[in-house]
């Protein structure tokens, strides 16, 4: 152990004397601290703003005066996706998919209001998150520091004397690895701080620990790769070139190739094509605003038979409200079919991209990070489903009030005069059909299970590199 610590200390002295290494350490430290602070402040502000908007939307809806129930159906309601606590580390898809949805009858709106602005205070630095720094730039620092760990001893002709004095290759590599490992521990301090802050805000401690472990695993495999190449080649320039090429392939080329291949393997129809197909299918459902349409002949006959009535005016329920209930149910089934099909295709593409984690640890680490932070595509889809549940329940609640609390005669005559219009209003107490909406990421255990395949990929990468490093250490020669 003493020899290992001595070798590690000697490596630190070299890094401190080396301007390039020292500059790299300082730049990475500043980048991690600044991006952590900026992202944490921005996400915390967005969380507070969305909570405020959500509460305001609920209050506005419930504060509406007596109205015709169908006017409230179209008055609609907003729901907002509140970012999880670990979004301060990895905002994930939040800035791409949007975070708010307008809910109304007869249609499903997709998420809107995605962040498109750059960081005014720091140029585009607001888009540079701690997760991206760890995934993309931290490996570069490890490459700069680690590419010369062994090869420098060979170039300076000190490797032979060290081995001749009885220093085993395993101890030498362990000492170099300890030096690089200490750098990784220092680099993990910001993510530990972010995880602790998230836990203090209500995030499960398990999520913070696992996401920190994920990045530790990711950085360790890059450190192992740097040490392995340094042990195999004879020149520092060659080692640096090989490692940079590997980084370029794993972090830049492979993710882009994965996206393109996923688009070809699991194509997704365009919006225009989908809208046209949906419009055709919606014709069979019928227009809920036209109670006289032939699509509702069967409903009319069944209601008349059930209540032993000859005219819809004699029904104990408002036929127009019953049509609204019936058409909304059928339309929602159709819309959900399209929505689920779209989400299934998106998940299929994500699965194809995720499978490239076996070829690129960058993809595996990014996928695990978003899942553990509760900012992945699956979480966004759950938000869409929960928002749709709220939409359907409050719309159907208003339609039931339309059917049972407003007479058919007053309903069809509401535009004759002012008095008739007033009679077609129902009490604002019916607006209580709106449920309080608060979106939260999945429990920590569920997120861990979802991220497990990508953690296995990272563990496989690290195990393979360590095995190769052990083999290279056994064959280490001056």
C-alpha positions in Angstrom: 0.0 0.0 0.0 2.9 2.4 0.8 4.3 2.0 -2.7 0.8 2.6 -4.2 0.4 5.8 -2.3 3.9 6.9 -3.2 3.3 6.4 -6.9 -0.1 8.2 -6.7 1.5 11.2 -4.8 4.3 11.4 -7.4 1.7 11.5 -10.2 -0.1 14.4 -8.5 3.2 16.3 -8.2 3.6 15.8 -12.0 0.1 17.0 -12.7 0.6 20.1 -10.6 3.9 20.9 -12.3 2.3 20.3 -15.7 0.5 23.4 -16.9 -1.8 21.4 -19.2 -2.9 19.0 -16.5 -3.4 21.8 -14.0 -5.3 23.9 -16.5 -7.6 20.9 -17.3 -8.3 20.4 -13.7 -9.1 24.0 -13.1 -11.3 24.3 -16.2 -13.3 21.2 -15.3 -13.7 22.3 -11.7 -15.1 25.7 -12.8 -17.3 24.1 -15.4 -18.8 21.6 -13.0 -19.4 24.2 -10.2 -20.9 26.8 -12.6 -23.1 24.5 -14.5 -24.3 22.9 -11.2 -25.1 26.3 -9.7 -26.8 27.6 -12.9 -28.8 24.4 -13.6 -29.9 24.1 -9.9 -31.0 27.7 -9.8 -32.9 27.5 -13.1 -34.7 24.2 -12.4 -35.6 25.3 -8.9 -37.1 28.5 -10.3 -39.0 26.6 -13.0 -40.4 24.3 -10.3 -41.7 27.2 -8.3 -43.1 28.9 -11.3 -44.9 25.8 -12.6 -46.4 25.1 -9.1 -47.6 28.7 -9.0 -49.1 28.4 -12.5 -50.8 25.1 -11.6 -52.4 26.5 -8.5 -53.5 29.6 -10.4 -55.0 27.5 -13.2 -57.0 25.5 -10.7 -58.2 28.6 -8.9 -59.3 30.3 -12.1 -61.2 27.2 -13.2 -63.0 26.8 -9.9 -63.7 30.6 -9.7 -65.8 30.7 -12.9 -69.3 31.9 -12.4 -72.5 30.0 -13.4 -72.2 29.0 -17.0 -73.5 26.6 -19.6 -71.6 23.4 -18.8 -70.3 23.0 -22.4 -68.8 26.4 -22.2 -66.7 25.2 -19.3 -65.7 22.1 -21.4 -64.1 24.5 -23.9 -62.9 26.9 -21.2 -60.5 24.1 -20.4 -57.7 23.8 -17.9 -53.9 23.8 -17.8 -51.7 21.1 -16.1 -48.0 21.5 -15.7 -45.3 18.9 -15.4 -43.3 19.8 -12.3 -39.6 18.8 -12.6 -38.3 16.2 -10.2 -35.7 17.1 -7.6 -32.9 15.4 -9.5 -33.7 17.5 -12.6 -31.1 19.9 -11.2 -28.5 17.4 -12.3 -30.1 16.1 -15.5 -33.1 18.0 -16.9 -33.4 15.3 -19.6 -36.3 15.7 -22.1 -37.9 18.6 -20.2 -36.6 21.4 -22.4 -37.5 19.5 -25.6 -40.9 17.9 -25.0 -42.5 20.9 -23.1 -44.0 21.0 -19.7 -47.6 22.2 -19.9 -50.8 20.9 -21.6 -54.1 22.7 -22.2 -56.9 20.3 -21.4 -60.3 20.7 -23.2 -63.1 18.6 -24.5 -63.0 16.7 -27.8 -59.3 16.7 -28.3 -55.9 15.9 -26.7 -53.2 18.5 -26.9 -49.6 17.5 -26.8 -47.2 19.1 -24.3 -46.3 22.7 -25.1 -44.1 25.6 -24.0 -40.7 23.8 -24.5 -37.8 25.9 -23.5 -36.3 27.5 -26.6 -34.4 30.4 -25.1 -30.7 30.4 -24.5 -29.1 31.5 -21.3 -29.1 35.3 -21.4 -26.7 35.5 -18.5 -24.1 33.0 -19.7 -24.7 32.8 -23.5 -25.6 29.1 -24.2 -24.1 27.9 -20.9 -27.6 27.5 -19.4 -28.1 24.6 -21.8 -24.9 23.0 -20.5 -26.1 20.8 -17.6 -24.0 19.0 -15.0 -25.1 15.7 -16.6 -23.7 16.7 -20.0 -20.4 17.9 -18.4 -20.0 14.6 -16.7 -21.0 12.6 -19.8 -19.2 14.5 -22.5 -16.3 16.6 -21.0 -15.2 14.8 -17.9 -13.9 11.8 -20.0 -11.7 14.3 -21.9 -10.0 15.4 -18.6 -9.4 11.8 -17.7 -7.9 11.2 -21.1 -5.6 14.2 -20.8 -4.5 13.1 -17.3 -4.4 9.4 -17.9 -3.0 8.9 -21.4 0.6 9.3 -20.2 0.4 7.4 -16.9 2.4 4.4 -18.0 3.8 5.5 -21.4 5.6 8.5 -19.8 7.6 6.1 -17.6 8.5 4.1 -20.8 9.5 7.2 -22.7 11.6 8.6 -19.9 13.3 5.3 -19.4 12.2 5.0 -15.8 10.0 2.0 -16.3 12.8 -0.5 -16.6 14.6 0.6 -13.3 11.3 0.5 -11.5 10.6 -3.0 -12.6 14.2 -4.1 -12.0 14.0 -2.9 -8.4 11.3 -5.3 -7.7 8.2 -3.1 -8.2 5.6 -5.4 -9.7 3.6 -4.2 -12.7 0.4 -4.7 -10.7 1.5 -2.3 -8.0 2.7 0.3 -10.6 -0.7 0.2 -12.3 -2.5 0.3 -9.0 -0.6 3.4 -8.0 -1.4 5.1 -11.3 -5.0 4.0 -10.9 -5.2 5.4 -7.4 -4.0 8.8 -8.6 -6.6 8.8 -11.4 -9.2 7.5 -9.0 -8.5 10.4 -6.6 -9.2 12.8 -9.5 -12.5 11.0 -10.1 -13.5 11.4 -6.4 -12.8 15.1 -6.6 -14.8 15.4 -9.8 -17.8 13.6 -8.1 -18.0 16.3 -5.3 -20.4 18.5 -7.3 -22.8 15.6 -8.1 -22.7 14.6 -4.4 -23.7 18.1 -3.5 -26.5 18.2 -6.0 -27.8 14.8 -4.8 -27.7 16.0 -1.2 -29.6 19.2 -2.1 -32.2 17.1 -4.0 -32.6 14.8 -1.0 -33.1 17.8 1.2 -35.8 18.9 -1.1 -37.7 15.6 -0.9 -35.9 13.3 -3.3 -35.4 9.7 -2.2 -31.9 9.1 -0.9 -31.7 5.9 -3.0 -32.0 7.9 -6.2 -29.2 10.3 -5.3 -26.9 7.5 -4.3 -27.5 5.4 -7.4 -27.2 8.4 -9.8 -23.9 9.3 -8.1 -22.8 5.7 -8.4 -23.7 5.7 -12.0 -21.4 8.6 -12.8 -18.7 7.1 -10.7 -19.0 3.9 -12.7 -18.9 5.9 -16.0 -15.9 7.9 -15.0 -14.0 4.9 -13.7 -14.4 3.0 -17.0 -13.0 6.0 -18.9 -10.1 6.1 -16.4 -9.5 2.4 -17.0 -9.6 3.0 -20.7 -6.9 5.7 -20.4 -4.7 3.5 -18.2 -5.1 0.5 -20.6 -4.1 2.5 -23.7 -1.2 4.1 -21.8 0.1 0.6 -20.9 -0.2 -0.8 -24.4 1.4 2.0 -26.6 4.9 3.4 -26.7 4.3 7.0 -27.4 2.2 9.6 -25.6 1.0 11.2 -28.8 -0.3 7.9 -30.1 -2.0 7.2 -26.7 -3.7 10.6 -26.8 -4.8 10.1 -30.4 -6.3 6.7 -29.8 -8.2 7.8 -26.7 -9.5 10.9 -28.4 -10.6 8.8 -31.3 -12.4 6.5 -29.0 -14.1 9.4 -27.2 -15.2 10.9 -30.5 -16.7 7.6 -31.6 -18.4 6.8 -28.3 -19.7 10.3 -27.4 -20.3 12.0 -30.8 -20.5 9.6 -33.7 -22.3 6.6 -32.1 -25.2 8.6 -30.5 -25.9 10.3 -33.8 -25.7 7.0 -35.6 -28.0 5.4 -33.0 -30.7 8.1 -33.6 -30.5 7.7 -37.4 -30.7 4.0 -37.2 -33.6 4.1 -34.7 -35.5 6.4 -37.1 -35.1 3.9 -39.9 -35.8 0.8 -37.8 -38.9 2.3 -36.1 -40.2 5.0 -38.4 -42.7 7.4 -36.9 -45.5 8.9 -39.2 -45.4 12.7 -39.6 -47.9 15.0 -37.9 -49.8 15.8 -41.1 -50.1 12.1 -42.0 -51.3 11.3 -38.5 -53.8 14.2 -38.4 -55.3 13.1 -41.7 -55.8 9.5 -40.5 -57.3 10.7 -37.3 -59.7 13.1 -39.1 -60.9 10.2 -41.2 -61.5 8.0 -38.2 -63.2 10.8 -36.3 -65.9 11.0 -38.9 -67.2 7.6 -37.7 -67.3 8.8 -34.1 -69.6 11.7 -34.8 -69.7 15.3 -33.8 -70.9 15.7 -30.2 -72.2 19.2 -30.9 -74.8 17.9 -33.4 -77.3 15.8 -31.4 -79.3 15.2 -34.5 -76.5 13.4 -36.3 -77.2 9.8 -37.5 -74.3 8.6 -35.4 -76.6 9.0 -32.3 -79.7 7.3 -33.7 -79.0 4.2 -31.7 -78.4 6.2 -28.5 -81.7 8.1 -29.0 -83.6 4.9 -29.6 -82.1 3.2 -26.5 -82.9 6.1 -24.2 -86.4 6.4 -25.4 -87.0 2.7 -24.9 -85.3 2.7 -21.5 -87.4 5.5 -20.2 -90.6 4.5 -22.1 -90.8 7.9 -23.8 -91.9 9.0 -27.2 -89.9 12.2 -27.6 -86.5 13.2 -26.4 -88.2 16.2 -24.7 -89.9 13.7 -22.4 -86.7 12.1 -21.3 -85.7 12.7 -17.6 -82.2 13.5 -18.9 -80.9 16.1 -21.3 -80.4 14.3 -24.6 -77.8 16.8 -25.7 -75.8 16.1 -22.5 -76.1 12.4 -23.1 -74.8 12.8 -26.6 -71.8 14.8 -25.1 -71.1 12.0 -22.7 -71.4 9.3 -25.4 -69.4 11.1 -28.0 -66.6 12.1 -25.6 -66.2 8.5 -24.5 -65.9 7.2 -28.0 -63.7 10.0 -29.1 -61.4 9.6 -26.1 -61.0 5.9 -27.0 -60.0 6.8 -30.5 -57.6 9.5 -29.4 -56.0 7.2 -26.8 -55.5 4.6 -29.4 -53.5 7.1 -31.5 -51.7 8.5 -28.5 -50.7 5.1 -27.3 -49.5 4.1 -30.8 -47.4 7.2 -31.0 -45.9 6.7 -27.6 -45.2 3.0 -28.4 -43.3 4.0 -31.5 -41.3 6.6 -29.5 -40.5 4.0 -26.9 -39.5 1.6 -29.6 -37.1 4.2 -31.0 -35.7 4.9 -27.5 -35.2 1.1 -27.0 -33.2 0.9 -30.2 -31.1 3.9 -29.1 -30.6 2.4 -25.7 -29.4 -0.9 -27.1 -26.4 1.0 -28.5 -25.2 1.4 -24.9 -23.4 -1.9 -25.4 -21.3 -0.1 -28.0 -21.1 3.3 -26.3 -20.9 3.9 -22.6 -22.0 7.5 -23.3 -25.4 6.3 -24.4 -25.7 3.9 -21.4 -24.8 6.6 -18.9 -27.1 9.2 -20.4 -30.0 6.8 -20.5 -29.5 5.7 -16.9 -29.0 9.3 -15.7 -32.3 10.5 -17.2 -34.3 7.5 -15.8 -32.8 7.9 -12.3 -33.4 11.7 -12.4 -37.0 11.2 -13.5 -36.6 13.2 -16.7 -36.7 10.5 -19.3 -39.1 9.8 -22.1 -41.1 7.3 -20.1 -41.7 9.9 -17.4 -42.9 12.3 -20.0 -45.3 9.7 -21.4 -46.6 9.1 -17.9 -47.3 12.8 -17.5 -49.3 12.7 -20.8 -51.4 9.8 -19.5 -52.0 11.3 -16.1 -53.0 14.6 -17.8 -55.4 12.8 -20.1 -57.0 11.1 -17.1 -57.6 14.5 -15.6 -58.9 15.9 -18.8 -61.4 13.0 -19.4 -62.7 13.0 -15.8 -63.4 16.7 -15.6 -64.9 16.9 -19.1 -67.2 13.9 -18.4 -68.1 15.4 -15.0 -69.2 18.6 -16.9 -71.1 16.4 -19.4 -72.9 14.6 -16.6 -73.9 18.0 -15.2 -75.1 18.9 -18.7 -77.2 15.8 -18.9 -78.7 15.8 -15.4 -78.8 19.4 -14.2 -79.9 21.3 -17.4 -83.2 20.6 -19.1 -83.3 19.8 -22.7 -85.9 22.5 -23.4 -83.8 25.2 -21.8 -80.7 23.9 -23.6 -82.1 24.1 -27.1 -83.8 27.5 -26.5 -80.8 29.2 -24.8 -80.2 31.6 -27.7 -83.7 33.0 -28.0 -83.3 35.8 -25.5 -81.4 36.9 -22.4 -83.7 35.1 -20.0 -83.5 31.9 -21.9 -79.7 32.2 -21.9 -79.7 32.7 -18.2 -81.8 29.6 -17.6 -79.3 27.5 -19.6 -76.6 28.2 -16.9 -75.9 25.7 -14.1 -74.4 26.4 -10.7 -70.7 27.0 -10.4 -70.7 24.3 -7.7 -70.5 21.8 -10.6 -67.0 23.0 -11.4 -65.7 21.0 -8.4 -65.3 18.0 -10.9 -61.8 19.3 -11.4 -59.2 17.3 -9.3 -56.0 18.8 -7.9 -53.1 17.8 -10.2 -49.6 17.4 -9.0 -47.1 15.4 -11.1 -44.3 13.5 -9.5 -41.6 11.1 -10.9 -41.9 7.4 -10.3 -40.7 6.0 -7.0 -37.0 5.5 -6.6 -37.2 1.8 -6.6 -39.1 1.7 -9.9 -36.6 4.1 -11.5 -33.8 1.9 -10.4 -35.4 -1.2 -12.0 -35.9 0.7 -15.2 -32.3 1.9 -15.2 -30.9 -1.5 -14.3 -30.1 -2.6 -18.0 -28.0 0.5 -18.6 -26.2 0.0 -15.2 -25.4 -3.5 -16.3 -24.0 -2.1 -19.6 -21.7 0.2 -17.7 -20.6 -2.6 -15.3 -19.9 -4.8 -18.3 -17.7 -2.1 -19.9 -15.8 -1.5 -16.7 -15.3 -5.2 -16.1 -14.1 -5.8 -19.6 -11.6 -2.9 -19.3 -10.3 -4.0 -15.9 -9.8 -7.5 -17.3 -7.9 -6.1 -20.3 -5.9 -3.9 -17.9 -5.0 -6.9 -15.8 -3.8 -8.8 -18.8 -1.8 -5.8 -20.1 -0.3 -5.4 -16.7 0.9 -8.9 -16.6 2.7 -8.4 -20.0 4.0 -4.9 -19.1 7.5 -4.5 -20.5 9.9 -1.4 -20.7 
